[in-house]
Amino acid sequence: MGNFLQQDIRLESTDQAGVYKTLTDLTFYSSKMNCYMSVYAGYITDGFSIPQLFETITGGRWEQKSNMPAVLHDSLCQKKGYTFCSEFHPVTFKQANDLFDEAMKACGFSWLKRIVFRAAVELNVNRW
């Protein structure tokens, strides 16, 4: 199973509602891909950007056990890949969603919440 090297990530509000800037680096080890990936401090994220219908089931964008999977997934989708040790590695939309699921599992999300979040991001065609 994958794991984050940090226990949590620090975020700071921006001038835009619901949008945050990371204040710390975030590094995830994926056992499925056998690699590390990092999101560096200063990255701008909107958290779990899912349709409102799903927010009622999952608890909203920032009310989760951890927002680290959302930050990782936002970065993977925006950049269509990840960076580690200054090297860029491309990923497909499916790989980004698989990594999102692995990251949620690493943070202790229930299988039901993982399925709901996974469905929400796969239905959001504007993310890729």
GIBEL-V639937 format. One record per residue. RES is the residue in one letter. SS is DSSP state (helix for helix, strand for strand, loop for the rest). D_LAST is the distance of its C-alpha to the last C-alpha in Angstrom with 2 decimals. Layout:
BEGIN
res | ss | d_last
RES | SS | D_LAST
RES | SS | D_LAST
END
This chain:
BEGIN
res | ss | d_last
M | loop | 25.59
G | loop | 23.39
N | strand | 24.45
F | strand | 23.86
L | loop | 26.55
Q | loop | 26.89
Q | loop | 28.22
D | loop | 26.14
I | loop | 24.23
R | loop | 25.75
L | strand | 23.89
E | strand | 25.24
S | strand | 24.64
T | loop | 23.58
D | loop | 24.94
Q | loop | 21.96
A | loop | 22.38
G | loop | 20.23
V | loop | 18.79
Y | strand | 20.25
K | strand | 20.84
T | strand | 21.45
L | loop | 25.08
T | loop | 25.11
D | loop | 23.28
L | strand | 21.53
T | strand | 21.86
F | strand | 20.90
Y | strand | 22.58
S | strand | 20.93
S | loop | 23.75
K | loop | 21.56
M | loop | 20.29
N | loop | 23.50
C | strand | 22.08
Y | strand | 21.75
M | strand | 18.79
S | strand | 19.27
V | strand | 17.82
Y | loop | 20.52
A | loop | 22.50
G | loop | 21.42
Y | loop | 17.71
I | strand | 16.65
T | strand | 15.03
D | loop | 15.21
G | loop | 15.80
F | loop | 14.90
S | loop | 12.91
I | loop | 13.67
P | loop | 15.51
Q | helix | 19.15
L | helix | 20.56
F | helix | 19.14
E | helix | 20.41
T | helix | 23.91
I | helix | 23.61
T | helix | 22.07
G | loop | 23.89
G | loop | 21.34
R | loop | 19.00
W | loop | 21.60
E | loop | 24.32
Q | loop | 23.38
K | loop | 25.42
S | loop | 23.11
N | loop | 20.07
M | helix | 19.43
P | helix | 16.88
A | helix | 14.79
V | helix | 15.19
L | helix | 14.31
H | helix | 11.07
D | helix | 10.08
S | helix | 11.12
L | helix | 9.50
C | helix | 5.88
Q | helix | 7.27
K | helix | 9.32
K | loop | 7.69
G | strand | 11.16
Y | strand | 14.24
T | strand | 17.61
F | strand | 20.98
C | loop | 24.32
S | loop | 22.81
E | strand | 21.09
F | strand | 17.40
H | strand | 16.08
P | strand | 12.80
V | loop | 11.04
T | loop | 9.09
F | helix | 6.71
K | helix | 10.25
Q | helix | 11.88
A | helix | 9.87
N | helix | 10.89
D | helix | 14.28
L | helix | 14.80
F | helix | 14.07
D | helix | 16.70
E | helix | 19.01
A | helix | 18.87
M | helix | 19.68
K | helix | 22.48
A | helix | 23.79
C | loop | 24.11
G | loop | 26.06
F | loop | 23.83
S | loop | 25.50
W | helix | 24.16
L | helix | 23.91
K | helix | 21.74
R | helix | 19.47
I | helix | 19.19
V | helix | 18.57
F | helix | 15.83
R | helix | 14.17
A | helix | 14.56
A | helix | 13.28
V | helix | 9.86
E | helix | 9.69
L | helix | 10.94
N | loop | 8.54
V | helix | 6.46
N | helix | 5.65
R | helix | 3.80
W | loop | 0.00
END
